[in-house]
Amino acid sequence: MKGVEIKKNLSKIVKCKILSDKYSRNFYSVDSSSYTIKPSAIVFPRNETEIIKIVKFASRHHISITPRGAGTGLVGGALGKGIIMDMSNLNKIKIQNNLVQVQCGVFKGNLDNILKKHHRFLGPNPSIGPYCTIGGMIATNASGRYSLKYGSMIDNLVQVRIVTSNGSVMTLPSDNSEIKKIVKIIPRDIAKKFPQVTKNSCGYRIDRVLSRKDTPKLIAGSEGTLGIIVSAKIKTHRIPKKIILVIISYKTILDAVRDASDLVKTDPASVELIDKHIAKHVNIRIPKKSGCLIFVEFHNDTDLEQIRKKSTGRILQIVTSHEKIKKLWNFRDAALGYSLHSISKNERMPTVIEDAVVPVKRLPMLMKLLDILISKYNLKIITYGHAGNGNLHIRPILRHKDNKIIKKIAQEFFIGVIGIGGSITGEHGDGLARTEFIKLQYDAQTYAIFKRIKKSFDPYNIFNPGKKISQNSTITKNLKI
Ligand SMILES: Cc1cc2nc3c(=O)[nH]c(=O)nc-3n(C[C@H](O)[C@H](O)[C@H](O)COP(=O)(O)OP(=O)(O)OC[C@H]3O[C@@H](n4cnc5c(N)ncnc54)[C@H](O)[C@@H]3O)c2cc1C
């Protein structure tokens, strides 16, 4: 059905805004990834009832629905051909002691401001800062710099309310018979088949579903493929009274990542790395031969002597002023933006292998794997990310557009990462970039359970088709750069 017809038919059912003009379709054809797909129409439901009506309509006519938060996702998760469901009107927040009840369209920045008044904060903290939505964060199992201490979204999600593809509403954990069946088919020892890493957004996280009460975790990282998230109950944390930031310089990234597993033992909230391409923008004096910086943040008191002992790098700064710490983190958070300064007109930096995670002790092996690819494909690489988690954002700069090489690099890299015991994505998700590689990550039995779960929540495959469960290769298909 064409966009104008979708708009005409839907406006008989719901009163919310519906767009199908050329400008709006172009606007919603991109997100923060390297991909582009033009949708037919964009809908802006104002409440759960309208979501249900739109979902029933789409199911009846076999039109796909791709939910969209702020479009800051990096793998094309919010792009789709059919209906894009912009969730920004669902923006209510209710504080409950150490939990918050929040609708999916709430921007993280708005939630942060309200939580701050209660001396609390949300643990997961993507570097995009205030500009992503809670629905998008749940759907990607977002994480960020504080996950060492406070976990990813999956660790903080207590309850989630979704609309499934037959238009029914389900609050997980639930007594629903289908949910009970799903829990039953997940082998008790499935976690053994998952990479032993601190964060993982690849596939469905059945490794964390041991009983009915864990079922909200199925939705964390499901990228809009199982249902439309309407609202959720999420843990919040007390803002620490004291914060200490230590900035350490290393001659090489290899030196820094060798230290990472020891630094993690000092109970930090963050251990973050930026390479020299990013570090040169930081407004502090950095040694000429510095290859990278590590930012280590502690919440409440810490024994700084431990850091001095564990680190082989040179400590440049120990900062305790909250204001100054905030400013310094801005440089780290802008890493993706700064990395764009390092590419020239004829170069490209598609976001496809940017989110691997390995056991932190094995980071040196990840660097070795990269070295092999750098010399084989003559690559320039920018590296930054969550070193304490073993989760590095690796951005290869390509000198020409060659989709075959992009796929080859990705395939070799992912096989290497899985061989090291890691996951192909720690926090950004699979999306268009990695869905076809989920089968490499997990064995056939695990993938069959993923398929069964998708079928159970979304039998007609209307929710974000082509993501998570797909037979197609999409890594280079809709690349815009
Ligand atoms: C500069 C930059 C830095 C970043 N840093 C980090 C980081 O440090 N850590 C990190 O984890 N991520 C990071 N990201 C990635 C991104 O910000 C997160 O993945 C974010 O959580 C996505 O939220 P969003 O609202 O923009 O979602 P979108 O991009 O709009 O959507 C992402 C996915 O969620 C689905 N979705 C959205 N809303 C719903 C809903 N209501 N129901 C069901 N599915 C839904 C979409 O279909 C899509 O699959 C970064 C991105 C950028 C651009």
The ligand as an SDF file (V2000), in Angstrom:
LIG
                    3D

 53 58  0  0  0  0  0  0  0  0999 V2000
   27.3290   10.0240   18.8990 C   0  0  0  0  0  0  0  0  0  0  0  0
   26.6890    8.7620   19.3890 C   0  0  0  0  0  0  0  0  0  0  0  0
   27.1750    8.1450   20.5320 C   0  0  0  0  0  0  0  0  0  0  0  0
   26.5720    6.9790   21.0020 C   0  0  0  0  0  0  0  0  0  0  0  0
   27.0600    6.4070   22.1390 N   0  0  0  0  0  0  0  0  0  0  0  0
   26.4820    5.2940   22.6210 C   0  0  0  0  0  0  0  0  0  0  0  0
   26.9740    4.6940   23.8230 C   0  0  0  0  0  0  0  0  0  0  0  0
   27.9330    5.1600   24.4400 O   0  0  0  0  0  0  0  0  0  0  0  0
   26.3430    3.5880   24.2740 N   0  0  0  0  0  0  0  0  0  0  0  0
   25.2640    3.0500   23.6290 C   0  0  0  0  0  0  0  0  0  0  0  0
   24.7210    2.0620   24.1000 O   0  0  0  0  0  0  0  0  0  0  0  0
   24.7840    3.5850   22.4840 N   0  0  0  0  0  0  0  0  0  0  0  0
   25.3650    4.6830   21.9650 C   0  0  0  0  0  0  0  0  0  0  0  0
   24.8990    5.2390   20.8090 N   0  0  0  0  0  0  0  0  0  0  0  0
   23.7930    4.5780   20.0810 C   0  0  0  0  0  0  0  0  0  0  0  0
   22.3870    5.1520   20.3980 C   0  0  0  0  0  0  0  0  0  0  0  0
   22.4370    6.3940   20.9270 O   0  0  0  0  0  0  0  0  0  0  0  0
   21.6180    4.2570   21.2980 C   0  0  0  0  0  0  0  0  0  0  0  0
   21.4950    3.0130   20.6990 O   0  0  0  0  0  0  0  0  0  0  0  0
   20.2140    4.7510   21.6800 C   0  0  0  0  0  0  0  0  0  0  0  0
   19.8170    3.9630   22.7370 O   0  0  0  0  0  0  0  0  0  0  0  0
   19.1480    4.7080   20.6130 C   0  0  0  0  0  0  0  0  0  0  0  0
   18.0160    5.4630   21.0790 O   0  0  0  0  0  0  0  0  0  0  0  0
   17.0620    6.2100   20.0570 P   0  0  0  0  0  0  0  0  0  0  0  0
   15.9030    6.7550   20.8170 O   0  0  0  0  0  0  0  0  0  0  0  0
   17.7990    7.1740   19.2350 O   0  0  0  0  0  0  0  0  0  0  0  0
   16.5730    4.9830   19.1870 O   0  0  0  0  0  0  0  0  0  0  0  0
   16.3960    4.8100   17.5760 P   0  0  0  0  0  0  0  0  0  0  0  0
   17.6790    5.0800   16.9200 O   0  0  0  0  0  0  0  0  0  0  0  0
   15.2490    5.6790   17.1790 O   0  0  0  0  0  0  0  0  0  0  0  0
   16.0140    3.3230   17.5170 O   0  0  0  0  0  0  0  0  0  0  0  0
   16.9260    2.3090   17.8460 C   0  0  0  0  0  0  0  0  0  0  0  0
   16.2290    0.9470   17.8090 C   0  0  0  0  0  0  0  0  0  0  0  0
   15.2380    0.8990   18.8270 O   0  0  0  0  0  0  0  0  0  0  0  0
   13.9510    0.5930   18.2800 C   0  0  0  0  0  0  0  0  0  0  0  0
   12.9600    1.3320   19.0510 N   0  0  0  0  0  0  0  0  0  0  0  0
   12.9240    2.6560   19.3250 C   0  0  0  0  0  0  0  0  0  0  0  0
   11.8590    2.9550   20.0820 N   0  0  0  0  0  0  0  0  0  0  0  0
   11.1900    1.7820   20.2830 C   0  0  0  0  0  0  0  0  0  0  0  0
    9.9810    1.4230   20.9670 C   0  0  0  0  0  0  0  0  0  0  0  0
    9.2270    2.3130   21.6100 N   0  0  0  0  0  0  0  0  0  0  0  0
    9.6020    0.1320   20.9200 N   0  0  0  0  0  0  0  0  0  0  0  0
   10.3290   -0.8150   20.2920 C   0  0  0  0  0  0  0  0  0  0  0  0
   11.4750   -0.5270   19.6410 N   0  0  0  0  0  0  0  0  0  0  0  0
   11.8920    0.7430   19.6300 C   0  0  0  0  0  0  0  0  0  0  0  0
   14.0450    1.0060   16.8140 C   0  0  0  0  0  0  0  0  0  0  0  0
   13.1350    0.3070   15.9980 O   0  0  0  0  0  0  0  0  0  0  0  0
   15.4970    0.6710   16.5030 C   0  0  0  0  0  0  0  0  0  0  0  0
   15.6080   -0.6870   16.1870 O   0  0  0  0  0  0  0  0  0  0  0  0
   25.4650    6.4160   20.3020 C   0  0  0  0  0  0  0  0  0  0  0  0
   24.9850    7.0500   19.1600 C   0  0  0  0  0  0  0  0  0  0  0  0
   25.5800    8.2040   18.6980 C   0  0  0  0  0  0  0  0  0  0  0  0
   25.0200    8.8550   17.4620 C   0  0  0  0  0  0  0  0  0  0  0  0
  1  2  1  0
  2  3  1  0
  2 52  2  0
  3  4  2  0
  4  5  1  0
  4 50  1  0
  5  6  2  0
  6  7  1  0
  6 13  1  0
  7  8  2  0
  7  9  1  0
  9 10  1  0
 10 11  2  0
 10 12  1  0
 12 13  2  0
 13 14  1  0
 14 15  1  0
 14 50  1  0
 15 16  1  0
 16 17  1  0
 16 18  1  0
 18 19  1  0
 18 20  1  0
 20 21  1  0
 20 22  1  0
 22 23  1  0
 23 24  1  0
 24 25  2  0
 24 26  1  0
 24 27  1  0
 27 28  1  0
 28 29  2  0
 28 30  1  0
 28 31  1  0
 31 32  1  0
 32 33  1  0
 33 34  1  0
 33 48  1  0
 34 35  1  0
 35 36  1  0
 35 46  1  0
 36 37  1  0
 36 45  1  0
 37 38  2  0
 38 39  1  0
 39 40  1  0
 39 45  2  0
 40 41  1  0
 40 42  2  0
 42 43  1  0
 43 44  2  0
 44 45  1  0
 46 47  1  0
 46 48  1  0
 48 49  1  0
 50 51  2  0
 51 52  1  0
 52 53  1  0
M  END
$$$$
